[in-house]
Amino acid sequence: MKAYPYMHKHPTSGQTTMSDGMDLRDWFAGLAMQAVLTNHKLEDVDDDVVAMNCYQMADFMMKQRKEVPNE
């Protein structure tokens, strides 16, 4: 699933193209990473562990999103 799909019109040619946007999983992981990094000193952060934990959180959010019916 993609986040933020958009249409782009080239300023000189006028040609319109569609972009799918970024993966929703990556978007969720980025949001989780912001929360982690705002609560820790950068010298205390292990990059690999942060990335792994953020993607685990993103996977959980994706799973929960599928389980909750659309309102």
Secondary structure, DSSP 8 states (H G I E B T S, - for coil): -EES-EEEE-TTT--EEEE--EEHHHHHHHHHHHHHHHTS-GGG--HHHHHHHHHHHHHHHHHHHHHS---
